[in-house]
Amino acid sequence: MGLCAVCALASSMAACNKKSGANGSGESAAVAAAAAAQTRASGPGRVAYMLSDKHAFLVEASKEATPVNVSQALNKLSKGEDETVHLARDGSWLVLTTTRFGCDGWACLVAVPGDLSSGAQVQPGGKEVHPEGPIAVSPGGTFAIYGEKGQHERDLFLTRREGGKWSSPVLLSGASKSAFNAQPAISHDGKKILFDCGNEPYGQEGTGICEVNADGSGFRQVLAVGSGWASDAKALHHPDYAPDGSIVFEADRKGDGERIWRLPVGKTEPVQLGNFGNDNSPCVLPNGKIVSLWLQRPGGEGKHEIKVMAPDGGSDFMALIGTDVLDAQISCGN
């Protein structure tokens, strides 16, 4: 969908959303979001990303696609700046950390339907939250995940949509032994959460990959540096689930640099996907293709450009070139 179409859609639905309080959780917004997601289900998928100028974008996962400026579209509803964005796997909802929709200069958590027609704060237990780091929203927008200081320097919390309100937060990372727990990724069935877990922020040296059930139970460390396959790894981070339940992630290993790997279901040793040096921050599309930020495109300028490759790391193409995407979080959906 082009920017003009998105803006027109946002304008035409604004009055309708006012009837439900423009709360991003009204019945009309939910129905419209679900319908739009169903329409996109057979498409190539989309990628949500940020630029350093605090603009959020969506781009179709097709060759050299034209991005949609989400921030510009949302300015028609509520002006502000955006810090992070996440797209649900089914494309029905986005969550943003933003100063829009009443956040009043201190970026807070907001939910927006996939057609960008409305928006409202996500207030766990009725309280405004100001996330630290990446965020996530489940298919159908049934729950959102955010990070802030808790038992650890950075913990992950989950809040569920209950009618027009959001539940009190559930601590997901309480059993973690790491100080920083971030970069959440939701399984395709919404039952499990992957995340970075380490004693330094931003996926730095020593970071591994952890997993927990969506109710906060069943915590486990999936991969840790310093043992087995990862004995020579500096950091393992930015995990995401593939449709078959395998885990795709970035590994920074001595001699290899930053590359994309897959841990098959039931296995303990990952396999490398493709042969791309300086390949970063993957997410997996609903069709199984893998999106990442690649810095070594032949003829490129070392920018974080969006690459799409086959599930086995084979055929690939560039969805976005010439733009330096912010290497904090990208997300994949329909």
N, C-alpha and C positions, 0 to 999 in steps of 0.2 A: 504494500500500500504506500503510495507516495505521500509526501508531506502535505500537499494541498488537500488530498482526500482525508488525511487524518485530521487536519485542522477543521475542515468542513464538518466532519463527523462530530468532533468535539463541540463545535458551536451549535449544531442542530440538536444535540442531546442534552445541552446544559439545562434547559428549562425542565425537562423530564426528571433530571437528577435532583433538582431543587425540591421536588415533591417528596423525595425520600431523604431530604436533609443533606443531599450531596455527600453522604457519609462513606461512599465507596463500598458499602455493605448492604445497601437497599436492594429490594427484590428486583427492581428494573435493571440495576447495574449488574447484578449476578446473572440474570437471564441473558442480557445482551453479551456479557463476557463469555458465557458458556456457548452461545450460538456462534460467536465469532471464532472461538477456539475450535469448534467442530468444523467450521468452514476451512480452517487452515491445516487441519490434521493431515491431509494428504500432500501438503506442500513440502518444499525443501527445508523448512525450519527457519528460525531467526536467531540472531545473536544480540544480546544486550551488552552495552559497554559504555564506558565513560572516557571523556577527554579531560585533559588537565585544566581546561577553561570552565569546568563544572557544568558541562552539557552532557546529558544522557542521550544515547542513540540506540536505535534498533536497525539492524541490517539483515536482509534476507541472506541465507547461506547459499547463495548462487554466485557464479563468476562475476566479479567486479560489479556487485549490486549497488544500488543507490540508497544510502542511509536515510532514515527518518529521524529528524531531530526531535526527540521526545520532549526535551526541555522547552523548545520553542512552542510546541503544541500545548504543553501544560500552562505556558504563560497566558494563554487565552482564558484559563480557568482561575489561576492564582499565580502571581508572580513570585519568583524566588530563585534560589540556587540549589543545585543538586550535587550531592557528594558521592553517593553510591546508588546502584540500580541492580535489580535482579528480576529476571523473567521466569515465570512458572513454566514447567515443561510443556504443559498443554497450551501455553500462550494466553491463558484466560486472565491472568493478573500480573501486575508488576508491583514490587515494593521499592521504595526509594528512601534514602536518608536525605532530607530536603528541608529548606526553610519555608516551603509552601504550606498552604492549607492550615494556617493558624499556628505554625511553629515559631513565628515571631522572632526570627534572627538566630535561633539556636536549632540547628538541624535536628529533626525528629523523624520517627518512622511513619511512613505514609503508604497506603495501599491505593493502587490505581487499576481499574479494569483495563484489559488489553486493548480496547478501542480508544483509550485515553479520554473518555467522556466525562470522568468525574474523579474525585480523589478525596481522601479523608485520612486523618491520623489513625494509626493502630495504637490503641491505648490498653495495654495489658492490665486487667483489673481496674480499668478506668483511669490509669495514670499515664501521662505522657512519658515516652522514653526517648533517649538520645543515643542511638547505637554507636558503638566503636567498632570500626572495621566492616567487613562484608556482611550481608544480610541474605535472606532467602525466603521464598514463598512457595507453598506446595501447589500441585495441580488443583484447580478449582478454587484456589485461594482460601482453603479451609484452615490453614495455619501459617504463621510466619515465625522466622527465627532471627534473632539479633544477638549481638555481643555487647557486654558491658562488664564492669568490675563486679565480681561476686566473691565466692570463696577463693578464687584465683585472681591474678591480675586481669585476666580476660576469660570470662565464661560465656557459654552460649545458653540462651533461654528460648523457650517455645511458647507461643500464645495461640490459642485456638479461637476461631470465629464462632460465636454463639449468638445466633440471631443478629441483632444490630450492635452487639458488644463483643469485646475480646476477653478471654479468660485470664485469670491470674497466671503469671509466668511459671513454667516448669523448667527447673534447672536440668540441662542436658549433660553438662560436663563435670558434674560434682565428683564422679569417681576418677577423673583424670588425675594423673600425677604431675602434669605439666602446668606451668604458670600461665601459658598463653594458649587458648583454645579458640580457634577462629576458622574462617573460610568454610562455612557449612554448605553441604550438598545433600539434597533430598533424593532418596531412592524413587524409582518410577512408581512404586505402589504406595509411597508415602509412609512406609513403616520404619525406615532406618535413615540415619543421618551420618554422613562422613564429615570429618573436619581435620584441620591441621592441629597438631598438639606438640608443643615444644616449650623450652624455657626462654626462648627469645621471640620477640614479635616478628611479624611479616615473613614467616616461613624461613627464617635464617638458620644457620648451621645448627644441627641437632634436632630439627623439626621432623616429626614422623606423622603417621596417618592413624587416626582413631575412628571408632564407629560406636554408635549407641542407638538404641531403639527410640522411637519418637515419644515414648512416655518416660524417657530418662533411665530405663533399665538396660541391662545387657551390655554395659560398656566393655569394649575390648580395644587393644592396640593392634591394628591390622599390620602395620609395618613400622619398624624402628631402625634407625641408623645404628651402625656399629656391630651388627651381627648378621650372619648368613649372607644372603645375596647383597645386603646393604652394608656390608662390613667396610666398604670403601666409599660410602655415600656421605656427602656433606649434609644434604637435606632432602626430604621427600615431602611434597606438598601439593596444594591445589587438586585434591582428589575429586572425582565425579563418578557416578554410576553409569554404566552402559545399560542398554535395555535388557541384556542377558544376565545382569547382576554382577558382571566383572567390574573391576575398579581401574579407571584410567587416571593417571597422575603424572606430575613432573618430578623427575629425579635429577639431582645435581651430584654426579659421581666424579671422582678423581679420574682424569683422563678422558672422560666422556663429555663433561660439561652438562648443560641443561638439555634434557631430551624427554620425550613423552613415552610412557610405558603403560602396559596393561597387566593387571593381576587377574588371571582367570579364576572363576569360581572354584573353590576347593583346592587351589594351588598355593604354594608358598613362595614360588619364584616367578617374578614378572617376566614379560617379553617386551622387547623394544618395538615401538611402532614407527616404521619409516626410518630414514637416515638423515634427519634434519638437525643440524647443530643449532644451539641457542634457540630452542623451541620451548615455549612457556605457557603456563596457566591454562590447561585444557578444560573444555567442557564438552559434553556429549549430546548430540542432537537426538531427538526421539527416533529418527531413522537409523541411529547407530553411528553415523559419521562423526568425526572428531574435529573440533574447532580448537585452534590454539593461536598464540601470538608468536609469530616467527620473525626473527630479526635478520636472517641471512638470505633473503630472497635475492637471487641473481639480478643484478641491476638495481637493487634497492639501496636505501640510504641508512640501513641499520635501525629502522623504525620498527615498533611493535605492530606488525600488520596481521590481518586476520586470514589465516589459512584453514582450509577444510580438506580433510583427507579421509579416505575410506576406513572402515572399521579395522582393517588389518594393516593400516599404515601405507597402503599401496597408492593408488591414483590420488592426485591432489590438485587443488586449484586455489587461487587467491580470491577471497570474497571482498577484501578491502585493502587497497594499496595506497601509498603516499600519505597515510595518516598514522600518527603515532598514538596508538590506543594506550590508555592508562593501564599499566600492568598491576592492577590491584585485584580486580574480579571481572571476569566475563561470564555470562550465563547463556545457556542454550534452551530453546523451546520451540513450539510451533508458532 
